[in-house]
Amino acid sequence: LSRYMVLPNYTNNFLRHGFDEGDLGDGGSDRLVDGLIACGDLDTIAARIGEHHDCHDLLAPDAGRRADDGDLAHDRVPAQDAPSVQMLRSKGAIILGKTQTTQFAFRDPAPTRNPWNVEHTPGGSSSGSAAAVAAPMVPFPLGSQTLGSVLRPAAYNGVVGYKGTHGLVPADGVIPLAWSLDHVGIFARSVFDVALTLGVISGTEIIPPAVSGPRIALAPELVGRADAWVAASVADAARAFAKAGATVSEVTLPASFARIHEAGQLVLDIEAATYHREAFLRHGADYGTHIGAGIKAGLARPATAY
């Protein structure tokens, strides 16, 4: 709790605080510590929620700010929690607050700093959630991913990031970027913590299968797109995994992968434009450079392309 109270101003990963020590009930912080090592239900574990997840008690009518999501947030006071938040609360989780994210989960940077080096980016879009684990401040913040918004900041901050299959965790109550591609994701310091949290928010018991060693696919055509030093780092990592007992296999991606980025970007642009159209027409100046350009591109695309 002392780290939680001190570090937000250091890494700037909190947007809103929603925690009061009275939330812990009888036993105070002792209950919180018990929750942090729980192996079954969450008991009382501190969690953070990404800014785009609805929390009925954490968003005030005056919360619309340029640092957040522009004036649109003035009109969004959630009446209830997102299902993922409801499920966490049902198991005793204490919601500490809402973390910073890039505006509407797109490419305009959030003010969060990387806890390992405040001069470096924490990645996005779920910047604050990843940094909160790395700090470390809380065990399992939630985030969202449309393209790479959980796995990227997890890598940048040196923590575990998880994005399941589409629909595994309900995305209702999460402001969409592109509903056909959006996922609710998890950040944690270990795979065990991810599995624990995933079991709660997906409503599915997660039992990791017994494996002799991980299997890792390496796609040379993707690595070839990277800068030389990045490609060299990937090769070093592959050798380290193989030495540790993993099976690393080079794979050839299907021909359809050549258009996957183009297709994904088209879907993202049009669905983002559809969701934001009315607000963008009223409050376009409050949108960031990149999300604004994406919405304009989506509005200009014909329905037949979609």
Disulfide bonds with the S-S distance in Angstrom:
none
